[in-house]
């Protein structure tokens, strides 16, 4: 199964999702969108496939969203998209795409919703929180 992860290596959740995918024996294509940036058609297609609006995909913490005045709910989607093109970090992450769907995988265990194979348990995030127990069962986050 081909998997693409739109990844920010500075983000713990993104690192957890990438490691979980790799530990499940997949070799994902990693797109470091902070370096590459976004195109408007690319981000619109990802949002549509994931069922997200630009507002829902907006990263509101650890981003320039507040200083740019984007937290006001009256800011239209087109303005949010314009800023997302200028500041790729405004798009929440990681977004994972595979044959089973496209999803904003926050919290990191959300990626398990559409992986055909999971890593062997127990599996824990980098902070020690267990996502898959020793019997291979998902542990709620």
N, CA, C and O atoms as a GROMACS GRO file, in nm:
protein
  564
    1UNK      N    1   0.086  -0.118   0.000
    1UNK     CA    2   0.000   0.000   0.000
    1UNK      C    3   0.089   0.123   0.000
    1UNK      O    4   0.179   0.135   0.083
    2UNK      N    5   0.063   0.214  -0.093
    2UNK     CA    6   0.137   0.340  -0.098
    2UNK      C    7   0.079   0.436   0.006
    2UNK      O    8  -0.042   0.453   0.017
    3UNK      N    9   0.168   0.496   0.081
    3UNK     CA   10   0.129   0.592   0.184
    3UNK      C   11   0.212   0.719   0.165
    3UNK      O   12   0.333   0.713   0.144
    4UNK      N   13   0.144   0.833   0.172
    4UNK     CA   14   0.211   0.963   0.168
    4UNK      C   15   0.180   1.032   0.299
    4UNK      O   16   0.065   1.042   0.340
    5UNK      N   17   0.285   1.082   0.364
    5UNK     CA   18   0.266   1.159   0.487
    5UNK      C   19   0.320   1.299   0.465
    5UNK      O   20   0.436   1.317   0.428
    6UNK      N   21   0.235   1.396   0.489
    6UNK     CA   22   0.275   1.538   0.486
    6UNK      C   23   0.323   1.566   0.628
    6UNK      O   24   0.244   1.576   0.721
    7UNK      N   25   0.454   1.579   0.640
    7UNK     CA   26   0.524   1.565   0.767
    7UNK      C   27   0.604   1.690   0.802
    7UNK      O   28   0.662   1.756   0.716
    8UNK      N   29   0.605   1.719   0.932
    8UNK     CA   30   0.694   1.822   0.986
    8UNK      C   31   0.779   1.754   1.092
    8UNK      O   32   0.728   1.719   1.198
    9UNK      N   33   0.910   1.735   1.065
    9UNK     CA   34   0.994   1.665   1.160
    9UNK      C   35   1.008   1.735   1.296
    9UNK      O   36   1.053   1.673   1.392
   10UNK      N   37   0.971   1.862   1.304
   10UNK     CA   38   0.978   1.934   1.431
   10UNK      C   39   0.856   1.906   1.519
   10UNK      O   40   0.852   1.951   1.634
   11UNK      N   41   0.759   1.834   1.467
   11UNK     CA   42   0.633   1.808   1.539
   11UNK      C   43   0.633   1.666   1.595
   11UNK      O   44   0.651   1.570   1.521
   12UNK      N   45   0.612   1.653   1.726
   12UNK     CA   46   0.610   1.522   1.791
   12UNK      C   47   0.500   1.432   1.738
   12UNK      O   48   0.524   1.313   1.718
   13UNK      N   49   0.382   1.485   1.715
   13UNK     CA   50   0.273   1.404   1.662
   13UNK      C   51   0.309   1.352   1.524
   13UNK      O   52   0.285   1.236   1.492
   14UNK      N   53   0.366   1.437   1.442
   14UNK     CA   54   0.406   1.397   1.308
   14UNK      C   55   0.514   1.289   1.313
   14UNK      O   56   0.510   1.193   1.237
   15UNK      N   57   0.610   1.306   1.402
   15UNK     CA   58   0.716   1.204   1.418
   15UNK      C   59   0.656   1.071   1.464
   15UNK      O   60   0.695   0.965   1.414
   16UNK      N   61   0.561   1.075   1.557
   16UNK     CA   62   0.497   0.952   1.606
   16UNK      C   63   0.424   0.880   1.493
   16UNK      O   64   0.436   0.758   1.478
   17UNK      N   65   0.350   0.955   1.413
   17UNK     CA   66   0.274   0.894   1.303
   17UNK      C   67   0.370   0.833   1.201
   17UNK      O   68   0.347   0.721   1.155
   18UNK      N   69   0.475   0.904   1.166
   18UNK     CA   70   0.571   0.851   1.070
   18UNK      C   71   0.634   0.722   1.124
   18UNK      O   72   0.647   0.624   1.051
   19UNK      N   73   0.673   0.722   1.250
   19UNK     CA   74   0.735   0.602   1.308
   19UNK      C   75   0.636   0.486   1.314
   19UNK      O   76   0.673   0.371   1.289
   20UNK      N   77   0.513   0.515   1.349
   20UNK     CA   78   0.410   0.411   1.354
   20UNK      C   79   0.392   0.348   1.216
   20UNK      O   80   0.382   0.226   1.204
   21UNK      N   81   0.388   0.430   1.112
   21UNK     CA   82   0.374   0.380   0.975
   21UNK      C   83   0.492   0.291   0.939
   21UNK      O   84   0.475   0.182   0.885
   22UNK      N   85   0.613   0.338   0.970
   22UNK     CA   86   0.733   0.260   0.939
   22UNK      C   87   0.736   0.130   1.019
   22UNK      O   88   0.773   0.025   0.966
   23UNK      N   89   0.699   0.136   1.147
   23UNK     CA   90   0.700   0.016   1.231
   23UNK      C   91   0.593  -0.084   1.187
   23UNK      O   92   0.600  -0.202   1.223
   24UNK      N   93   0.495  -0.039   1.110
   24UNK     CA   94   0.394  -0.128   1.054
   24UNK      C   95   0.440  -0.187   0.920
   24UNK      O   96   0.362  -0.249   0.848
   25UNK      N   97   0.568  -0.165   0.888
   25UNK     CA   98   0.634  -0.221   0.769
   25UNK      C   99   0.596  -0.152   0.638
   25UNK      O  100   0.601  -0.213   0.532
   26UNK      N  101   0.557  -0.027   0.646
   26UNK     CA  102   0.533   0.051   0.525
   26UNK      C  103   0.654   0.140   0.498
   26UNK      O  104   0.727   0.176   0.590
   27UNK      N  105   0.672   0.174   0.373
   27UNK     CA  106   0.776   0.269   0.333
   27UNK      C  107   0.706   0.392   0.274
   27UNK      O  108   0.687   0.400   0.153
   28UNK      N  109   0.668   0.485   0.359
   28UNK     CA  110   0.589   0.598   0.311
   28UNK      C  111   0.673   0.698   0.230
   28UNK      O  112   0.795   0.708   0.247
   29UNK      N  113   0.605   0.770   0.145
   29UNK     CA  114   0.664   0.887   0.082
   29UNK      C  115   0.646   1.001   0.180
   29UNK      O  116   0.534   1.030   0.223
   30UNK      N  117   0.755   1.065   0.216
   30UNK     CA  118   0.751   1.172   0.316
   30UNK      C  119   0.763   1.306   0.244
   30UNK      O  120   0.860   1.331   0.173
   31UNK      N  121   0.664   1.391   0.265
   31UNK     CA  122   0.664   1.526   0.208
   31UNK      C  123   0.685   1.624   0.322
   31UNK      O  124   0.595   1.644   0.404
   32UNK      N  125   0.802   1.683   0.327
   32UNK     CA  126   0.830   1.784   0.430
   32UNK      C  127   0.777   1.918   0.380
   32UNK      O  128   0.851   1.999   0.324
   33UNK      N  129   0.649   1.940   0.402
   33UNK     CA  130   0.580   2.054   0.344
   33UNK      C  131   0.630   2.189   0.395
   33UNK      O  132   0.607   2.291   0.330
   34UNK      N  133   0.696   2.192   0.508
   34UNK     CA  134   0.753   2.318   0.556
   34UNK      C  135   0.862   2.363   0.460
   34UNK      O  136   0.879   2.482   0.436
   35UNK      N  137   0.936   2.266   0.406
   35UNK     CA  138   1.042   2.295   0.309
   35UNK      C  139   0.987   2.318   0.169
   35UNK      O  140   1.027   2.412   0.099
   36UNK      N  141   0.893   2.232   0.128
   36UNK     CA  142   0.844   2.237  -0.010
   36UNK      C  143   0.731   2.337  -0.030
   36UNK      O  144   0.710   2.385  -0.141
   37UNK      N  145   0.661   2.368   0.077
   37UNK     CA  146   0.544   2.455   0.066
   37UNK      C  147   0.425   2.378   0.008
   37UNK      O  148   0.434   2.258  -0.021
   38UNK      N  149   0.317   2.449  -0.008
   38UNK     CA  150   0.193   2.393  -0.062
   38UNK      C  151   0.158   2.464  -0.191
   38UNK      O  152   0.196   2.579  -0.212
   39UNK      N  153   0.085   2.397  -0.276
   39UNK     CA  154   0.018   2.466  -0.385
   39UNK      C  155  -0.130   2.470  -0.346
   39UNK      O  156  -0.177   2.384  -0.271
   40UNK      N  157  -0.200   2.568  -0.394
   40UNK     CA  158  -0.342   2.580  -0.360
   40UNK      C  159  -0.420   2.455  -0.405
   40UNK      O  160  -0.499   2.402  -0.326
   41UNK      N  161  -0.401   2.408  -0.530
   41UNK     CA  162  -0.475   2.286  -0.570
   41UNK      C  163  -0.440   2.166  -0.483
   41UNK      O  164  -0.527   2.085  -0.452
   42UNK      N  165  -0.315   2.153  -0.445
   42UNK     CA  166  -0.273   2.040  -0.362
   42UNK      C  167  -0.344   2.044  -0.227
   42UNK      O  168  -0.401   1.943  -0.184
   43UNK      N  169  -0.341   2.157  -0.161
   43UNK     CA  170  -0.401   2.167  -0.028
   43UNK      C  171  -0.554   2.156  -0.036
   43UNK      O  172  -0.616   2.096   0.053
   44UNK      N  173  -0.614   2.212  -0.139
   44UNK     CA  174  -0.759   2.199  -0.154
   44UNK      C  175  -0.799   2.053  -0.178
   44UNK      O  176  -0.900   2.007  -0.125
   45UNK      N  177  -0.720   1.981  -0.257
   45UNK     CA  178  -0.750   1.839  -0.282
   45UNK      C  179  -0.734   1.757  -0.153
   45UNK      O  180  -0.817   1.671  -0.124
   46UNK      N  181  -0.629   1.784  -0.077
   46UNK     CA  182  -0.610   1.713   0.050
   46UNK      C  183  -0.725   1.741   0.146
   46UNK      O  184  -0.779   1.649   0.208
   47UNK      N  185  -0.762   1.868   0.158
   47UNK     CA  186  -0.871   1.904   0.249
   47UNK      C  187  -1.001   1.838   0.206
   47UNK      O  188  -1.076   1.786   0.289
   48UNK      N  189  -1.029   1.840   0.075
   48UNK     CA  190  -1.153   1.779   0.026
   48UNK      C  191  -1.154   1.629   0.053
   48UNK      O  192  -1.255   1.575   0.099
   49UNK      N  193  -1.044   1.563   0.026
   49UNK     CA  194  -1.036   1.418   0.048
   49UNK      C  195  -1.048   1.382   0.196
   49UNK      O  196  -1.102   1.276   0.230
   50UNK      N  197  -0.998   1.470   0.283
   50UNK     CA  198  -1.004   1.445   0.427
   50UNK      C  199  -1.133   1.497   0.490
   50UNK      O  200  -1.158   1.475   0.608
   51UNK      N  201  -1.215   1.567   0.411
   51UNK     CA  202  -1.338   1.623   0.465
   51UNK      C  203  -1.314   1.739   0.559
   51UNK      O  204  -1.388   1.759   0.656
   52UNK      N  205  -1.208   1.817   0.531
   52UNK     CA  206  -1.171   1.930   0.616
   52UNK      C  207  -1.197   2.062   0.545
   52UNK      O  208  -1.183   2.073   0.423
   53UNK      N  209  -1.234   2.161   0.621
   53UNK     CA  210  -1.236   2.298   0.571
   53UNK      C  211  -1.101   2.360   0.605
   53UNK      O  212  -1.030   2.309   0.691
   54UNK      N  213  -1.065   2.470   0.539
   54UNK     CA  214  -0.942   2.538   0.578
   54UNK      C  215  -0.941   2.575   0.727
   54UNK      O  216  -0.837   2.568   0.792
   55UNK      N  217  -1.055   2.614   0.781
   55UNK     CA  218  -1.064   2.649   0.924
   55UNK      C  219  -1.031   2.527   1.011
   55UNK      O  220  -0.959   2.539   1.109
   56UNK      N  221  -1.085   2.410   0.974
   56UNK     CA  222  -1.059   2.288   1.052
   56UNK      C  223  -0.914   2.243   1.041
   56UNK      O  224  -0.862   2.179   1.133
   57UNK      N  225  -0.849   2.276   0.930
   57UNK     CA  226  -0.710   2.235   0.908
   57UNK      C  227  -0.609   2.338   0.959
   57UNK      O  228  -0.488   2.314   0.955
   58UNK      N  229  -0.657   2.451   1.006
   58UNK     CA  230  -0.569   2.558   1.053
   58UNK      C  231  -0.499   2.518   1.183
   58UNK      O  232  -0.564   2.480   1.280
   59UNK      N  233  -0.369   2.529   1.183
   59UNK     CA  234  -0.293   2.505   1.307
   59UNK      C  235  -0.297   2.634   1.386
   59UNK      O  236  -0.246   2.737   1.342
   60UNK      N  237  -0.358   2.628   1.502
   60UNK     CA  238  -0.381   2.750   1.581
   60UNK      C  239  -0.276   2.773   1.689
   60UNK      O  240  -0.263   2.884   1.740
   61UNK      N  241  -0.202   2.667   1.724
   61UNK     CA  242  -0.097   2.682   1.825
   61UNK      C  243   0.038   2.660   1.758
   61UNK      O  244   0.048   2.592   1.656
   62UNK      N  245   0.142   2.717   1.817
   62UNK     CA  246   0.277   2.702   1.763
   62UNK      C  247   0.282   2.736   1.614
   62UNK      O  248   0.350   2.669   1.536
   63UNK      N  249   0.208   2.839   1.578
   63UNK     CA  250   0.204   2.889   1.441
   63UNK      C  251   0.176   3.039   1.448
   63UNK      O  252   0.140   3.090   1.554
   64UNK      N  253   0.191   3.109   1.336
   64UNK     CA  254   0.162   3.253   1.336
   64UNK      C  255   0.014   3.287   1.323
   64UNK      O  256  -0.020   3.402   1.294
   65UNK      N  257  -0.076   3.190   1.342
   65UNK     CA  258  -0.219   3.213   1.321
   65UNK      C  259  -0.273   3.331   1.401
   65UNK      O  260  -0.346   3.414   1.348
   66UNK      N  261  -0.238   3.338   1.530
   66UNK     CA  262  -0.290   3.446   1.614
   66UNK      C  263  -0.236   3.581   1.570
   66UNK      O  264  -0.312   3.677   1.555
   67UNK      N  265  -0.106   3.590   1.550
   67UNK     CA  266  -0.047   3.719   1.512
   67UNK      C  267  -0.093   3.766   1.374
   67UNK      O  268  -0.091   3.886   1.345
   68UNK      N  269  -0.136   3.672   1.288
   68UNK     CA  270  -0.188   3.710   1.157
   68UNK      C  271  -0.338   3.741   1.161
   68UNK      O  272  -0.397   3.775   1.059
   69UNK      N  273  -0.399   3.728   1.279
   69UNK     CA  274  -0.542   3.757   1.294
   69UNK      C  275  -0.632   3.651   1.236
   69UNK      O  276  -0.746   3.680   1.200
   70UNK      N  277  -0.584   3.527   1.226
   70UNK     CA  278  -0.660   3.421   1.162
   70UNK      C  279  -0.751   3.343   1.256
   70UNK      O  280  -0.830   3.260   1.211
   71UNK      N  281  -0.742   3.370   1.387
   71UNK     CA  282  -0.825   3.296   1.481
   71UNK      C  283  -0.969   3.348   1.486
   71UNK      O  284  -1.058   3.278   1.536
   72UNK      N  285  -0.992   3.467   1.435
   72UNK     CA  286  -1.126   3.524   1.430
   72UNK      C  287  -1.210   3.439   1.333
   72UNK      O  288  -1.173   3.426   1.216
   73UNK      N  289  -1.321   3.381   1.380
   73UNK     CA  290  -1.402   3.294   1.294
   73UNK      C  291  -1.460   3.363   1.172
   73UNK      O  292  -1.508   3.296   1.080
   74UNK      N  293  -1.458   3.496   1.169
   74UNK     CA  294  -1.512   3.567   1.053
   74UNK      C  295  -1.413   3.574   0.936
   74UNK      O  296  -1.449   3.617   0.827
   75UNK      N  297  -1.288   3.532   0.959
   75UNK     CA  298  -1.190   3.532   0.851
   75UNK      C  299  -1.231   3.425   0.750
   75UNK      O  300  -1.246   3.308   0.785
   76UNK      N  301  -1.251   3.465   0.623
   76UNK     CA  302  -1.299   3.368   0.523
   76UNK      C  303  -1.193   3.264   0.485
   76UNK      O  304  -1.072   3.286   0.499
   77UNK      N  305  -1.242   3.151   0.435
   77UNK     CA  306  -1.153   3.042   0.395
   77UNK      C  307  -1.049   3.087   0.293
   77UNK      O  308  -0.934   3.043   0.299
   78UNK      N  309  -1.088   3.172   0.200
   78UNK     CA  310  -0.993   3.217   0.097
   78UNK      C  311  -0.874   3.290   0.158
   78UNK      O  312  -0.761   3.276   0.112
   79UNK      N  313  -0.899   3.367   0.263
   79UNK     CA  314  -0.790   3.437   0.333
   79UNK      C  315  -0.703   3.336   0.407
   79UNK      O  316  -0.580   3.347   0.405
   80UNK      N  317  -0.765   3.239   0.471
   80UNK     CA  318  -0.688   3.134   0.538
   80UNK      C  319  -0.597   3.062   0.437
   80UNK      O  320  -0.479   3.038   0.464
   81UNK      N  321  -0.654   3.028   0.322
   81UNK     CA  322  -0.575   2.959   0.219
   81UNK      C  323  -0.459   3.045   0.170
   81UNK      O  324  -0.348   2.995   0.152
   82UNK      N  325  -0.483   3.174   0.150
   82UNK     CA  326  -0.375   3.265   0.108
   82UNK      C  327  -0.260   3.260   0.208
   82UNK      O  328  -0.144   3.251   0.169
   83UNK      N  329  -0.293   3.265   0.335
   83UNK     CA  330  -0.189   3.263   0.439
   83UNK      C  331  -0.121   3.126   0.448
   83UNK      O  332  -0.002   3.117   0.476
   84UNK      N  333  -0.197   3.020   0.425
   84UNK     CA  334  -0.138   2.886   0.426
   84UNK      C  335  -0.034   2.870   0.314
   84UNK      O  336   0.064   2.797   0.330
   85UNK      N  337  -0.057   2.938   0.203
   85UNK     CA  338   0.041   2.932   0.094
   85UNK      C  339   0.169   3.006   0.134
   85UNK      O  340   0.280   2.963   0.102
   86UNK      N  341   0.152   3.118   0.205
   86UNK     CA  342   0.267   3.198   0.249
   86UNK      C  343   0.338   3.139   0.371
   86UNK      O  344   0.458   3.155   0.387
   87UNK      N  345   0.262   3.070   0.456
   87UNK     CA  346   0.314   3.014   0.581
   87UNK      C  347   0.269   2.868   0.591
   87UNK      O  348   0.167   2.839   0.654
   88UNK      N  349   0.342   2.774   0.530
   88UNK     CA  350   0.300   2.633   0.529
   88UNK      C  351   0.273   2.576   0.668
   88UNK      O  352   0.193   2.483   0.682
   89UNK      N  353   0.338   2.628   0.770
   89UNK     CA  354   0.320   2.578   0.906
   89UNK      C  355   0.177   2.598   0.956
   89UNK      O  356   0.138   2.538   1.056
   90UNK      N  357   0.098   2.680   0.890
   90UNK     CA  358  -0.040   2.703   0.931
   90UNK      C  359  -0.130   2.583   0.905
   90UNK      O  360  -0.241   2.575   0.959
   91UNK      N  361  -0.085   2.489   0.823
   91UNK     CA  362  -0.164   2.368   0.799
   91UNK      C  363  -0.128   2.266   0.907
   91UNK      O  364  -0.012   2.230   0.925
   92UNK      N  365  -0.231   2.221   0.976
   92UNK     CA  366  -0.210   2.124   1.083
   92UNK      C  367  -0.157   1.994   1.024
   92UNK      O  368  -0.182   1.963   0.908
   93UNK      N  369  -0.086   1.919   1.104
   93UNK     CA  370  -0.020   1.798   1.055
   93UNK      C  371  -0.022   1.689   1.162
   93UNK      O  372  -0.052   1.712   1.279
   94UNK      N  373   0.012   1.571   1.115
   94UNK     CA  374   0.042   1.526   0.979
   94UNK      C  375  -0.086   1.489   0.904
   94UNK      O  376  -0.184   1.444   0.964
   95UNK      N  377  -0.083   1.509   0.776
   95UNK     CA  378  -0.191   1.461   0.690
   95UNK      C  379  -0.136   1.338   0.618
   95UNK      O  380  -0.031   1.343   0.554
   96UNK      N  381  -0.210   1.228   0.629
   96UNK     CA  382  -0.168   1.102   0.569
   96UNK      C  383  -0.268   1.063   0.462
   96UNK      O  384  -0.389   1.073   0.481
   97UNK      N  385  -0.215   1.019   0.348
   97UNK     CA  386  -0.298   0.974   0.236
   97UNK      C  387  -0.256   0.833   0.196
   97UNK      O  388  -0.137   0.804   0.182
   98UNK      N  389  -0.355   0.746   0.178
   98UNK     CA  390  -0.329   0.611   0.129
   98UNK      C  391  -0.457   0.562   0.060
   98UNK      O  392  -0.555   0.635   0.050
   99UNK      N  393  -0.453   0.438   0.014
   99UNK     CA  394  -0.569   0.385  -0.060
   99UNK      C  395  -0.696   0.382   0.026
   99UNK      O  396  -0.807   0.379  -0.027
  100UNK      N  397  -0.679   0.382   0.157
  100UNK     CA  398  -0.795   0.375   0.248
  100UNK      C  399  -0.849   0.511   0.289
  100UNK      O  400  -0.947   0.518   0.363
  101UNK      N  401  -0.786   0.619   0.242
  101UNK     CA  402  -0.837   0.751   0.273
  101UNK      C  403  -0.730   0.854   0.297
  101UNK      O  404  -0.610   0.827   0.285
  102UNK      N  405  -0.775   0.972   0.332
  102UNK     CA  406  -0.689   1.085   0.366
  102UNK      C  407  -0.738   1.137   0.499
  102UNK      O  408  -0.857   1.154   0.520
  103UNK      N  409  -0.642   1.163   0.588
  103UNK     CA  410  -0.684   1.203   0.722
  103UNK      C  411  -0.579   1.291   0.788
  103UNK      O  412  -0.459   1.269   0.772
  104UNK      N  413  -0.627   1.389   0.862
  104UNK     CA  414  -0.541   1.464   0.954
  104UNK      C  415  -0.524   1.372   1.075
  104UNK      O  416  -0.620   1.347   1.148
  105UNK      N  417  -0.404   1.325   1.096
  105UNK     CA  418  -0.379   1.224   1.201
  105UNK      C  419  -0.334   1.289   1.330
  105UNK      O  420  -0.218   1.278   1.372
  106UNK      N  421  -0.426   1.356   1.391
  106UNK     CA  422  -0.407   1.422   1.520
  106UNK      C  423  -0.530   1.390   1.602
  106UNK      O  424  -0.638   1.437   1.569
  107UNK      N  425  -0.517   1.311   1.707
  107UNK     CA  426  -0.396   1.256   1.767
  107UNK      C  427  -0.335   1.146   1.679
  107UNK      O  428  -0.398   1.098   1.585
  108UNK      N  429  -0.213   1.110   1.711
  108UNK     CA  430  -0.136   1.020   1.625
  108UNK      C  431  -0.201   0.883   1.606
  108UNK      O  432  -0.182   0.822   1.500
  109UNK      N  433  -0.275   0.834   1.701
  109UNK     CA  434  -0.341   0.705   1.686
  109UNK      C  435  -0.445   0.703   1.576
  109UNK      O  436  -0.488   0.595   1.534
  110UNK      N  437  -0.486   0.819   1.528
  110UNK     CA  438  -0.586   0.826   1.420
  110UNK      C  439  -0.539   0.756   1.294
  110UNK      O  440  -0.621   0.710   1.215
  111UNK      N  441  -0.408   0.745   1.275
  111UNK     CA  442  -0.357   0.678   1.155
  111UNK      C  443  -0.395   0.529   1.156
  111UNK      O  444  -0.404   0.468   1.049
  112UNK      N  445  -0.416   0.472   1.272
  112UNK     CA  446  -0.454   0.331   1.281
  112UNK      C  447  -0.590   0.304   1.217
  112UNK      O  448  -0.620   0.190   1.181
  113UNK      N  449  -0.672   0.408   1.202
  113UNK     CA  450  -0.805   0.392   1.142
  113UNK      C  451  -0.799   0.340   1.000
  113UNK      O  452  -0.893   0.275   0.954
  114UNK      N  453  -0.690   0.366   0.928
  114UNK     CA  454  -0.688   0.320   0.790
  114UNK      C  455  -0.561   0.248   0.746
  114UNK      O  456  -0.535   0.235   0.627
  115UNK      N  457  -0.482   0.202   0.841
  115UNK     CA  458  -0.369   0.114   0.806
  115UNK      C  459  -0.419  -0.030   0.804
  115UNK      O  460  -0.487  -0.074   0.897
  116UNK      N  461  -0.386  -0.103   0.700
  116UNK     CA  462  -0.424  -0.243   0.693
  116UNK      C  463  -0.346  -0.327   0.793
  116UNK      O  464  -0.396  -0.426   0.847
  117UNK      N  465  -0.221  -0.287   0.818
  117UNK     CA  466  -0.135  -0.358   0.913
  117UNK      C  467  -0.091  -0.261   1.021
  117UNK      O  468  -0.066  -0.143   0.994
  118UNK      N  469  -0.080  -0.310   1.142
  118UNK     CA  470  -0.032  -0.230   1.254
  118UNK      C  471   0.102  -0.285   1.299
  118UNK      O  472   0.135  -0.401   1.273
  119UNK      N  473   0.180  -0.202   1.367
  119UNK     CA  474   0.303  -0.256   1.424
  119UNK      C  475   0.270  -0.354   1.536
  119UNK      O  476   0.162  -0.350   1.596
  120UNK      N  477   0.365  -0.443   1.563
  120UNK     CA  478   0.347  -0.538   1.672
  120UNK      C  479   0.344  -0.462   1.805
  120UNK      O  480   0.422  -0.369   1.826
  121UNK      N  481   0.254  -0.502   1.893
  121UNK     CA  482   0.245  -0.438   2.023
  121UNK      C  483   0.340  -0.500   2.123
  121UNK      O  484   0.387  -0.612   2.102
  122UNK      N  485   0.370  -0.432   2.229
  122UNK     CA  486   0.319  -0.298   2.258
  122UNK      C  487   0.391  -0.193   2.175
  122UNK      O  488   0.508  -0.208   2.140
  123UNK      N  489   0.318  -0.086   2.145
  123UNK     CA  490   0.375   0.025   2.070
  123UNK      C  491   0.337   0.154   2.143
  123UNK      O  492   0.220   0.178   2.173
  124UNK      N  493   0.438   0.236   2.171
  124UNK     CA  494   0.415   0.360   2.246
  124UNK      C  495   0.470   0.480   2.168
  124UNK      O  496   0.568   0.469   2.094
  125UNK      N  497   0.405   0.593   2.187
  125UNK     CA  498   0.453   0.718   2.130
  125UNK      C  499   0.582   0.758   2.200
  125UNK      O  500   0.621   0.698   2.300
  126UNK      N  501   0.649   0.859   2.146
  126UNK     CA  502   0.778   0.901   2.203
  126UNK      C  503   0.765   0.951   2.346
  126UNK      O  504   0.864   0.955   2.418
  127UNK      N  505   0.644   0.990   2.388
  127UNK     CA  506   0.627   1.033   2.528
  127UNK      C  507   0.594   0.917   2.621
  127UNK      O  508   0.573   0.938   2.741
  128UNK      N  509   0.590   0.796   2.567
  128UNK     CA  510   0.563   0.678   2.648
  128UNK      C  511   0.418   0.634   2.650
  128UNK      O  512   0.388   0.526   2.703
  129UNK      N  513   0.328   0.712   2.595
  129UNK     CA  514   0.187   0.676   2.591
  129UNK      C  515   0.167   0.556   2.499
  129UNK      O  516   0.207   0.559   2.382
  130UNK      N  517   0.106   0.450   2.551
  130UNK     CA  518   0.085   0.328   2.474
  130UNK      C  519  -0.035   0.346   2.380
  130UNK      O  520  -0.143   0.387   2.423
  131UNK      N  521  -0.014   0.314   2.251
  131UNK     CA  522  -0.122   0.317   2.153
  131UNK      C  523  -0.171   0.177   2.118
  131UNK      O  524  -0.288   0.156   2.087
  132UNK      N  525  -0.078   0.080   2.122
  132UNK     CA  526  -0.112  -0.059   2.094
  132UNK      C  527  -0.056  -0.142   2.209
  132UNK      O  528   0.063  -0.136   2.239
  133UNK      N  529  -0.144  -0.220   2.274
  133UNK     CA  530  -0.098  -0.297   2.390
  133UNK      C  531  -0.024  -0.424   2.346
  133UNK      O  532  -0.012  -0.450   2.226
  134UNK      N  533   0.024  -0.501   2.441
  134UNK     CA  534   0.104  -0.621   2.413
  134UNK      C  535   0.027  -0.726   2.335
  134UNK      O  536   0.087  -0.808   2.266
  135UNK      N  537  -0.107  -0.725   2.346
  135UNK     CA  538  -0.190  -0.820   2.272
  135UNK      C  539  -0.227  -0.770   2.133
  135UNK      O  540  -0.299  -0.838   2.059
  136UNK      N  541  -0.179  -0.649   2.096
  136UNK     CA  542  -0.207  -0.594   1.964
  136UNK      C  543  -0.336  -0.516   1.955
  136UNK      O  544  -0.384  -0.488   1.845
  137UNK      N  545  -0.394  -0.482   2.070
  137UNK     CA  546  -0.518  -0.405   2.073
  137UNK      C  547  -0.490  -0.255   2.082
  137UNK      O  548  -0.396  -0.212   2.149
  138UNK      N  549  -0.572  -0.180   2.016
  138UNK     CA  550  -0.561  -0.034   2.020
  138UNK      C  551  -0.602   0.017   2.158
  138UNK      O  552  -0.703  -0.025   2.213
  139UNK      N  553  -0.521   0.109   2.212
  139UNK     CA  554  -0.550   0.172   2.340
  139UNK      C  555  -0.600   0.313   2.310
  139UNK      O  556  -0.531   0.389   2.242
  140UNK      N  557  -0.720   0.350   2.358
  140UNK     CA  558  -0.772   0.484   2.329
  140UNK      C  559  -0.677   0.593   2.380
  140UNK      O  560  -0.616   0.580   2.486
  141UNK      N  561  -0.665   0.699   2.299
  141UNK     CA  562  -0.579   0.813   2.339
  141UNK      C  563  -0.656   0.908   2.427
  141UNK      O  564  -0.601   1.009   2.471
   0.00000   0.00000   0.00000
